[in-house]
Amino acid sequence: MKRSMKRPVRRPVKRLPPALLHWLAPALLFFLIYLGWQWIALNFKSILPPFGALGAEFLSRPGFYFDNLLATLQAALTGFALGSGLALVLAVLAVYFTVLRAAIVPVALLLNVTPIVAISPALIVAFGFNAVPHIIVAAIAAFFPMLINAMSGLRKVDRETLDVFNAMSASPMEIFLRLRLPGALPEIFAGAKLAITAAMVGAIVSEFMGTSRGIGATIVMATTFLNLAQMWVAIFVSALTSLALIGLVVLVERAVIRW
């Protein structure tokens, strides 16, 4: 008689909950970056300062960093509002006027590929040593991503739904407010995330010259005096602020888009 062979029972592999994995994966990566940073800081002191030195530097004069951050934020947010607002207006017009779209895109592309560092000196000569050049640079940086995303979103419309609106004799304004704009909101907010980050970067880069205030000026000052701790604290402050601005846009997006 043949002996009956029992197959081993496979126990299901326990997997981490997706929510826990969502937080655990980046936390592990940041921990590895921290270990690598500390190793470089201890073995190559001229490249990176240890995190302890960064914390001590920030806690020794937090007001200094907040004051400079405020100057950068004012330029970045003002530039973001101006650049994004103009981009939205032109995107709406470009949807209805093909000739205007053909004229706008090459000019916007030219502005986008022009180095910000090359624009800043000309703006300082034109407008002087004040906040205006930094606002203009931030506006230029925010303009292109918002324009491209808004144009793409407004042009994507369901043809069958559009035919229904036309059959019901809907006005162009009704079609825009009830069909085009709601459908374009996801891409508009995606453009806003890119634009607000670009505005922050543009404001910081423009502060590399022509001013003594701002995060960009703080980085230049630290580079001049070889103060690695000050330089990296300023970099981290600007990075965390950019993340906070993106988070703010996400909160507004969730409040506006409910479908």
C-alpha positions as CSV (number, residue, x, y, z in Angstrom):
1,M,0.0,0.0,0.0
2,K,1.1,3.4,-0.8
3,R,1.5,5.8,2.0
4,S,-0.5,8.9,1.7
5,M,1.8,11.9,1.6
6,K,0.4,15.0,3.3
7,R,1.4,18.3,1.8
8,P,2.8,20.8,4.2
9,V,0.3,23.5,5.0
10,R,1.7,26.9,3.9
11,R,1.1,29.6,6.4
12,P,0.1,32.9,4.9
13,V,3.0,35.5,5.0
14,K,2.1,38.3,7.2
15,R,2.6,41.6,5.5
16,L,2.8,45.1,7.0
17,P,-0.3,47.2,6.7
18,P,0.0,49.6,3.8
19,A,-0.5,52.7,6.0
20,L,2.5,51.6,8.2
21,L,4.6,50.8,5.2
22,H,3.8,54.2,3.8
23,W,5.5,55.8,6.8
24,L,8.1,53.2,7.5
25,A,9.8,53.2,4.1
26,P,10.7,56.9,4.0
27,A,11.6,56.8,7.7
28,L,14.1,54.0,7.0
29,L,15.5,55.9,4.0
30,F,15.9,59.1,6.0
31,F,17.7,57.1,8.7
32,L,20.1,55.7,6.2
33,I,20.8,59.2,4.8
34,Y,21.4,60.4,8.4
35,L,23.9,57.6,9.0
36,G,25.7,58.4,5.7
37,W,25.7,62.2,6.5
38,Q,27.1,61.6,10.0
39,W,29.8,59.3,8.6
40,I,30.9,61.9,6.0
41,A,30.7,64.7,8.6
42,L,33.0,62.8,11.0
43,N,35.5,61.7,8.4
44,F,35.5,64.6,6.0
45,K,34.8,67.7,8.1
46,S,35.3,70.1,5.3
47,I,32.4,68.7,3.3
48,L,29.5,68.3,5.7
49,P,28.9,69.5,9.3
50,P,27.4,67.0,11.8
51,F,23.7,67.3,12.6
52,G,24.5,68.4,16.1
53,A,26.3,71.5,14.8
54,L,23.4,72.3,12.6
55,G,21.0,72.1,15.5
56,A,23.3,74.3,17.7
57,E,23.6,76.8,14.9
58,F,19.8,77.1,14.4
59,L,19.0,77.3,18.1
60,S,21.7,79.9,18.7
61,R,19.9,82.5,16.5
62,P,16.5,81.3,15.2
63,G,15.3,84.9,14.7
64,F,18.1,85.4,12.2
65,Y,16.9,82.6,10.0
66,F,13.2,83.4,10.4
67,D,13.8,87.1,9.4
68,N,15.6,86.0,6.3
69,L,13.1,83.4,5.5
70,L,10.3,86.0,5.8
71,A,12.0,88.2,3.2
72,T,12.3,85.2,0.8
73,L,8.8,84.1,1.4
74,Q,7.4,87.5,0.6
75,A,9.1,87.6,-2.7
76,A,8.3,84.0,-3.6
77,L,4.6,84.2,-2.7
78,T,4.1,87.5,-4.4
79,G,5.9,86.2,-7.5
80,F,3.9,83.0,-7.4
81,A,0.6,84.9,-7.2
82,L,1.6,87.2,-10.1
83,G,3.1,84.5,-12.3
84,S,0.4,81.9,-11.7
85,G,-2.4,84.5,-12.1
86,L,-1.0,85.7,-15.5
87,A,-0.5,82.1,-16.6
88,L,-4.1,81.2,-15.8
89,V,-5.5,84.1,-17.7
90,L,-3.4,83.4,-20.7
91,A,-4.2,79.7,-20.6
92,V,-8.0,80.5,-20.7
93,L,-7.5,82.8,-23.6
94,A,-5.3,80.3,-25.4
95,V,-8.0,77.7,-25.2
96,Y,-10.4,79.9,-27.2
97,F,-7.9,81.6,-29.5
98,T,-5.6,79.2,-31.4
99,V,-3.4,82.0,-32.7
100,L,-2.8,83.3,-29.2
101,R,-1.7,79.8,-28.1
102,A,0.7,79.6,-31.0
103,A,2.2,82.9,-29.9
104,I,2.4,82.3,-26.2
105,V,4.0,78.9,-26.0
106,P,7.3,79.8,-27.7
107,V,7.7,83.0,-25.6
108,A,7.0,81.0,-22.4
109,L,9.4,78.3,-23.4
110,L,12.1,81.0,-24.0
111,L,11.6,82.4,-20.5
112,N,11.7,78.9,-19.0
113,V,15.1,78.0,-20.6
114,T,16.7,81.4,-19.8
115,P,19.0,81.0,-16.7
116,I,17.6,82.9,-13.7
117,V,21.1,83.9,-12.7
118,A,21.5,85.7,-16.1
119,I,18.2,87.6,-15.6
120,S,18.8,88.8,-12.0
121,P,21.6,91.3,-12.8
122,A,19.6,93.0,-15.5
123,L,16.6,93.3,-13.2
124,I,18.8,94.8,-10.5
125,V,20.1,97.4,-12.9
126,A,16.6,98.2,-14.1
127,F,14.7,98.3,-10.7
128,G,17.4,98.8,-8.1
129,F,18.4,97.0,-4.9
130,N,14.9,96.2,-3.6
131,A,12.4,93.4,-3.6
132,V,11.1,94.0,-7.1
133,P,13.8,92.0,-9.0
134,H,13.3,89.0,-6.7
135,I,9.5,89.1,-7.2
136,I,9.9,89.3,-11.0
137,V,12.3,86.3,-11.0
138,A,9.9,84.3,-8.8
139,A,7.0,85.2,-11.1
140,I,9.0,84.1,-14.2
141,A,9.9,80.8,-12.5
142,A,6.2,80.2,-11.6
143,F,4.8,81.2,-14.9
144,F,5.8,78.3,-17.2
145,P,4.7,75.3,-15.1
146,M,1.3,76.8,-14.3
147,L,0.8,77.9,-18.0
148,I,1.5,74.4,-19.4
149,N,-0.5,72.5,-16.9
150,A,-3.5,74.9,-17.1
151,M,-3.5,74.8,-20.9
152,S,-3.3,71.0,-20.9
153,G,-6.1,70.7,-18.4
154,L,-8.5,73.2,-20.0
155,R,-8.0,71.6,-23.5
156,K,-8.8,68.1,-22.2
157,V,-12.6,68.0,-22.4
158,D,-14.9,65.0,-23.1
159,R,-16.3,65.5,-26.6
160,E,-19.5,63.7,-25.8
161,T,-20.2,65.8,-22.8
162,L,-19.3,68.9,-24.8
163,D,-21.8,67.9,-27.5
164,V,-24.5,67.5,-24.8
165,F,-23.7,71.1,-23.6
166,N,-23.9,72.4,-27.1
167,A,-27.2,70.6,-27.8
168,M,-28.6,72.2,-24.7
169,S,-27.5,75.6,-26.1
170,A,-25.1,76.3,-23.2
171,S,-23.2,79.5,-23.4
172,P,-19.4,79.6,-23.6
173,M,-19.3,80.8,-20.0
174,E,-21.4,77.9,-18.8
175,I,-19.3,75.4,-20.7
176,F,-16.2,76.9,-19.2
177,L,-17.5,77.1,-15.6
178,R,-19.3,73.7,-15.6
179,L,-17.2,71.6,-17.9
180,R,-13.7,72.9,-18.7
181,L,-12.7,74.4,-15.3
182,P,-13.8,71.5,-13.1
183,G,-12.1,69.0,-15.4
184,A,-8.9,71.1,-15.4
185,L,-8.6,71.5,-11.6
186,P,-6.4,68.5,-11.0
187,E,-3.9,69.6,-13.6
188,I,-4.1,73.2,-12.4
189,F,-3.3,72.2,-8.8
190,A,-0.4,70.0,-10.1
191,G,0.9,73.1,-11.9
192,A,0.5,75.1,-8.7
193,K,2.7,72.6,-6.7
194,L,5.4,72.9,-9.4
195,A,4.9,76.7,-9.6
196,I,5.2,77.4,-5.9
197,T,8.3,75.4,-5.6
198,A,9.8,77.1,-8.7
199,A,8.9,80.5,-7.2
200,M,10.7,79.6,-4.0
201,V,13.8,78.5,-5.9
202,G,13.7,81.6,-8.1
203,A,13.5,83.9,-5.2
204,I,16.4,82.2,-3.4
205,V,18.6,82.2,-6.5
206,S,17.8,85.9,-7.2
207,E,19.0,86.7,-3.7
208,F,22.5,85.5,-4.5
209,M,23.1,89.1,-5.6
210,G,21.7,92.5,-5.1
211,T,20.5,92.1,-1.5
212,S,21.7,91.4,2.1
213,R,18.5,89.8,3.2
214,G,16.9,86.5,2.4
215,I,17.8,82.8,2.5
216,G,19.8,83.2,-0.7
217,A,21.9,86.0,0.8
218,T,22.4,83.9,3.9
219,I,23.8,81.1,1.8
220,V,26.1,83.5,0.0
221,M,27.3,85.0,3.3
222,A,28.0,81.5,4.7
223,T,29.9,80.5,1.6
224,T,32.0,83.7,1.8
225,F,33.1,83.0,5.4
226,L,33.2,79.2,4.9
227,N,30.5,78.7,7.5
228,L,29.2,75.2,6.6
229,A,26.7,75.1,9.5
230,Q,25.0,78.4,8.5
231,M,24.9,77.4,4.9
232,W,23.3,74.0,5.5
233,V,20.8,75.3,8.0
234,A,19.7,77.9,5.5
235,I,19.4,75.1,2.8
236,F,17.3,73.0,5.2
237,V,15.1,75.9,6.2
238,S,14.4,76.6,2.5
239,A,13.7,72.9,1.7
240,L,11.3,72.5,4.7
241,T,9.5,75.7,3.8
242,S,9.1,74.5,0.2
243,L,7.6,71.2,1.5
244,A,5.3,73.2,3.7
245,L,4.1,75.3,0.8
246,I,3.4,72.2,-1.3
247,G,1.5,70.7,1.7
248,L,-0.6,73.9,1.8
249,V,-1.5,73.6,-1.9
250,V,-2.4,69.9,-1.3
251,L,-4.8,71.0,1.5
252,V,-6.4,73.6,-0.7
253,E,-6.7,71.0,-3.5
254,R,-8.5,68.5,-1.2
255,A,-10.9,71.2,0.0
256,V,-11.7,72.3,-3.6
257,I,-11.8,69.0,-5.4
258,R,-14.2,66.6,-3.6
259,W,-14.8,64.1,-6.4
